[in-house]
């Protein structure tokens, strides 16, 4: 009887030691994974910082262009304003008491009326499918409330696996009656 009890206790201890060893090994492996993920996160933060610095440098270069310039990123069925230069802000946003920070990161649908957003999205789709810059006349509401057409040039860019549409109007308020 005591022999069976000793064997049982021995097996129980062995199972306990194996379980502890297994848990320690699993914990070590998880700790290694966490360290690897932490290294990846640090690397991504470094890359993100580089991209942000490059974006600021690019933005400063685009601010030298004295024509309104913007870029929209294809998001699902619509487009999100990704960038506007200083001239765009001065000509098209400040008269409405807005800044680039009020526009960048928002979709056409959230910024404009349904008709205007729909027109902008359709023109962006056409420009995205074209291999060359295209001219459009898009609806524009002048600061005094008049609704007129604005002549813009749009072209496509594919970068970082994303589809972008750049736009530029050639002269301040090239309005078409």
C-alpha positions as CSV (number, residue, x, y, z in Angstrom):
1,X,0.0,0.0,0.0
2,X,2.7,2.4,1.0
3,X,4.6,1.6,-2.2
4,X,1.6,2.6,-4.3
5,X,1.3,5.9,-2.3
6,X,5.1,6.6,-2.8
7,X,4.8,5.9,-6.5
8,X,1.8,8.2,-6.7
9,X,3.6,11.0,-4.9
10,X,6.6,10.5,-7.1
11,X,4.5,10.7,-10.2
12,X,2.7,13.7,-8.8
13,X,6.0,15.5,-8.1
14,X,7.3,14.6,-11.6
15,X,4.2,15.9,-13.2
16,X,4.4,19.1,-11.1
17,X,8.1,19.6,-12.0
18,X,7.4,19.0,-15.7
19,X,4.5,21.4,-15.6
20,X,6.6,24.1,-13.9
21,X,9.4,23.5,-16.5
22,X,6.8,23.8,-19.3
23,X,5.4,27.0,-17.8
24,X,8.8,28.5,-17.3
25,X,9.8,27.6,-20.9
26,X,6.5,29.0,-22.2
27,X,7.1,32.2,-20.2
28,X,10.6,32.5,-21.5
29,X,9.3,32.1,-25.1
30,X,6.6,34.7,-24.5
31,X,9.2,37.0,-23.0
32,X,11.3,36.6,-26.1
33,X,8.3,37.4,-28.3
34,X,7.5,40.5,-26.3
35,X,11.1,41.7,-26.6
36,X,11.0,41.1,-30.4
37,X,7.7,42.9,-30.7
38,X,9.1,45.8,-28.6
39,X,12.1,46.0,-30.9
40,X,9.7,46.1,-33.9
41,X,7.7,48.8,-32.3
42,X,10.8,50.9,-31.7
43,X,11.8,50.4,-35.3
44,X,8.4,51.4,-36.5
45,X,8.5,54.5,-34.3
46,X,11.9,55.4,-35.8
47,X,10.6,54.9,-39.3
48,X,7.5,56.9,-38.6
49,X,9.6,59.7,-37.3
50,X,11.7,59.6,-40.4
51,X,8.5,59.7,-42.5
52,X,7.2,62.6,-40.5
53,X,10.4,64.6,-40.9
54,X,10.4,63.8,-44.7
55,X,6.7,64.9,-44.8
56,X,7.6,68.2,-43.2
57,X,10.5,68.7,-45.6
58,X,8.2,67.9,-48.5
59,X,5.5,70.2,-47.1
60,X,8.0,73.0,-46.9
61,X,9.0,72.3,-50.6
62,X,5.4,72.3,-51.7
63,X,4.8,75.5,-49.8
64,X,7.2,77.2,-52.1
65,X,4.7,76.6,-55.0
66,X,2.6,79.7,-55.2
67,X,-0.4,77.9,-56.6
68,X,-3.0,76.1,-54.5
69,X,-2.0,72.5,-54.3
70,X,-3.7,69.6,-52.5
71,X,-3.5,65.8,-52.3
72,X,-6.3,63.4,-51.6
73,X,-6.0,59.8,-50.6
74,X,-8.4,57.1,-51.9
75,X,-10.3,55.7,-48.9
76,X,-12.8,53.1,-49.8
77,X,-15.3,54.8,-52.2
78,X,-14.3,58.3,-51.2
79,X,-11.2,60.5,-50.8
80,X,-9.6,62.0,-47.7
81,X,-7.7,65.3,-47.9
82,X,-4.1,64.3,-47.1
83,X,-2.2,67.5,-47.7
84,X,-2.7,71.2,-48.6
85,X,0.0,73.8,-49.2
86,X,0.1,77.2,-47.7
87,X,-1.2,78.9,-50.8
88,X,-4.3,76.6,-50.8
89,X,-4.8,77.6,-47.1
90,X,-4.4,81.3,-47.9
91,X,-6.8,81.3,-50.9
92,X,-9.4,78.7,-50.1
93,X,-9.5,78.2,-46.3
94,X,-8.7,81.5,-44.5
95,X,-11.7,83.3,-46.2
96,X,-13.9,80.7,-44.5
97,X,-12.0,81.1,-41.1
98,X,-10.5,77.7,-41.5
99,X,-6.9,76.3,-41.5
100,X,-5.3,73.3,-43.1
101,X,-5.8,71.5,-39.7
102,X,-9.5,71.8,-40.2
103,X,-9.3,70.0,-43.5
104,X,-6.5,67.5,-43.5
105,X,-7.7,64.1,-42.5
106,X,-11.3,64.7,-43.4
107,X,-13.2,63.2,-46.3
108,X,-14.8,65.1,-49.1
109,X,-18.1,63.8,-47.9
110,X,-17.6,65.4,-44.4
111,X,-16.3,68.7,-45.8
112,X,-18.6,69.5,-48.7
113,X,-22.2,69.2,-49.7
114,X,-23.3,65.9,-51.2
115,X,-23.3,67.3,-54.8
116,X,-19.9,68.9,-54.5
117,X,-18.3,65.8,-52.7
118,X,-19.9,63.5,-55.4
119,X,-18.4,65.7,-58.2
120,X,-15.0,65.8,-56.5
121,X,-15.0,62.0,-55.9
122,X,-16.0,61.3,-59.5
123,X,-13.3,63.6,-60.9
124,X,-10.7,62.1,-58.6
125,X,-11.7,58.6,-59.9
126,X,-11.3,59.8,-63.5
127,X,-7.9,61.3,-62.7
128,X,-6.8,58.2,-60.8
129,X,-7.6,56.0,-63.8
130,X,-5.8,58.3,-66.2
131,X,-2.0,58.3,-66.9
132,X,-1.8,62.0,-67.5
133,X,-3.0,65.2,-65.8
134,X,-6.6,66.2,-66.6
135,X,-8.4,69.5,-66.4
136,X,-11.8,69.8,-64.7
137,X,-14.2,72.5,-63.8
138,X,-15.4,71.8,-60.3
139,X,-18.1,73.5,-58.3
140,X,-16.8,76.1,-55.9
141,X,-18.5,78.5,-53.5
142,X,-16.9,81.9,-53.6
143,X,-16.5,83.5,-50.1
144,X,-19.4,85.9,-50.9
145,X,-21.7,82.9,-51.4
146,X,-21.7,82.7,-55.2
147,X,-21.7,79.2,-56.6
148,X,-19.3,79.0,-59.6
149,X,-17.0,76.6,-61.4
150,X,-13.3,76.4,-60.5
151,X,-10.8,75.2,-63.1
152,X,-8.4,72.6,-61.6
153,X,-5.8,70.2,-62.9
154,X,-5.7,66.7,-61.3
155,X,-3.2,63.8,-61.7
156,X,-2.7,60.5,-60.0
157,X,0.1,59.1,-57.9
158,X,0.6,55.7,-56.4
159,X,2.9,55.7,-53.4
160,X,3.3,53.4,-50.4
161,X,0.6,51.1,-51.8
162,X,-2.0,53.9,-51.7
163,X,-3.7,55.8,-54.5
164,X,-3.4,59.6,-54.3
165,X,-4.9,62.3,-56.5
166,X,-3.1,65.7,-56.6
167,X,-5.0,68.8,-57.5
168,X,-3.9,72.3,-58.4
169,X,-5.8,75.4,-59.5
170,X,-3.7,77.6,-61.8
171,X,-4.8,81.0,-60.7
172,X,-6.7,82.3,-57.7
173,X,-10.4,81.8,-58.3
174,X,-10.3,80.9,-62.0
175,X,-14.0,81.0,-61.9
176,X,-16.2,80.0,-64.8
177,X,-19.6,81.7,-65.0
